[in-house]
Amino acid sequence: MGYDLDSFIDPSGTNSIKWEFMSLFAPNATEKAIPMWVADMDFPCAEPILAALHRRVDRQIFGYSTHRTAEYFRAVCGWYQHRFNWYVNSTDLVYSPGVVPALSYLIHILTEPGDGVIIQRPVYAPFSSVIEKQGRTLVNNPLVNRGGYYVMDFDDLERKAKEPGTKLMLLCSPHNPVGRVWKGDELKKLGQICLENDLLIISDEIHCDLVRKGIKHTPLVTLFPEHKNKIITATAPSKTFNIAGMHLSNIIIHDRKIRKKWLEYVSGQLRLSAPDPLAIVAAQAAYCLGEEWLEEVLAYLDNNISFLESYLQEHLPEARCTPLEGTYLAWVDLRAYGYTQEELKEKILEEAQVLIEEGTIFGEEGKGFIRINIACPINILKEGLKRIAGVLNPKGKEA
Ligand SMILES: Cc1ncc(COP(=O)(O)O)c(C=O)c1O
């Protein structure tokens, strides 16, 4: 179709947290700040989603709604089948207003206070808070940075999985922020260790569709068809199609007893069983008709990633960008510049007025790193990088 991904869409008046309310999160942000933090894209929405929403709005009915229709299940399960050759039975699919809330509900129903939950830091910050804020024990199995490429430490994982208090593993696949798309053999090893030690696994696969050309995402559960009752997969159209504000995600729970617990707690006690009617329409249109848009966006992201790499090489040559296999969140190692965490924050967030995520929010392993959201028109990316290079390497080559 040829989307214009270079043009910036004015977000004013749209209630955008990323653009309009950034000062809530970054109090020193000024009018000229460029937000390259929260994981929204700055691209136009897919046309089929817009068309479906327009048609739906014209129906004038916005009462309580349910997604439990054959059409919805066909759209969602059809996408998994088509993209990953992954058969999902619609009865296993439950609604959640978000993946993070789902992680929180699942930890609540599957573990007891004090139980150990394994995560692999540096990792998406809410992974830690959903564990700690519910009184569970965070068990860190840190990723290993091998010359800029992150791998899992299976010996450490095995040791921690064996500890009697450990009950659950929370996997980030693809991984935010290190950008790895785990290979089949890595997932196999991780799954075997968890299963041998009787751990349940929650696999957050929200970034599953956002992988670079030539890279393949494997849904963890497809590797363990015999043990699928021990694996819960969290997915959503939100990151893939840039509709996070619609608050609809699909959680796949194969085990009937766990599903029953989920329904009792989430639908029964919390009363969270009804998605927004517009979100249902958007998700259906996205999964049925949004693939062309996604492919265009993925190609654009590939180009942005190459641009980022060559820009850093030229203007911030000591920076190391972890090879980005998936997600649109670049993980950049700035340790060689020797700035303290405070100095990095002051320079990038305050002097340069570029809102990035500081590495330490993903765990102390992220010290000296930043995460940059590159899902934006290339001119915005260029300006953001120019400002960052200007403050970190002021004597460097003029951008
Ligand atoms: C790994 C991961 N999980 C979950 C989320 C957010 O999910 P939700 O907005 O559906 O709660 C994000 C957002 O960036 C993420 O990176």
The ligand as a MOL file (V3000), in Angstrom:
LIG
                    3D

  0  0  0     0  0            999 V3000
M  V30 BEGIN CTAB
M  V30 COUNTS 16 16 0 0 0
M  V30 BEGIN ATOM
M  V30 1 C 8.0760 -7.4740 27.5030 0
M  V30 2 C 6.8840 -6.5790 27.6630 0
M  V30 3 N 5.7800 -7.0510 28.2680 0
M  V30 4 C 4.6850 -6.2770 28.4260 0
M  V30 5 C 4.6570 -4.9690 27.9760 0
M  V30 6 C 3.4460 -4.1040 28.1810 0
M  V30 7 O 2.2950 -4.8320 28.1020 0
M  V30 8 P 0.8720 -4.1830 28.3990 0
M  V30 9 O 0.9000 -2.7570 27.9470 0
M  V30 10 O -0.0520 -5.0420 27.5960 0
M  V30 11 O 0.6560 -4.3110 29.8610 0
M  V30 12 C 5.7870 -4.4440 27.3500 0
M  V30 13 C 5.7990 -3.0490 26.8850 0
M  V30 14 O 6.7280 -2.5230 26.3920 0
M  V30 15 C 6.9260 -5.2640 27.1920 0
M  V30 16 O 8.0300 -4.8210 26.5980 0
M  V30 END ATOM
M  V30 BEGIN BOND
M  V30 1 1 1 2
M  V30 2 1 2 3
M  V30 3 2 2 15
M  V30 4 2 3 4
M  V30 5 1 4 5
M  V30 6 1 5 6
M  V30 7 2 5 12
M  V30 8 1 6 7
M  V30 9 1 7 8
M  V30 10 2 8 9
M  V30 11 1 8 10
M  V30 12 1 8 11
M  V30 13 1 12 13
M  V30 14 1 12 15
M  V30 15 2 13 14
M  V30 16 1 15 16
M  V30 END BOND
M  V30 END CTAB
M  END
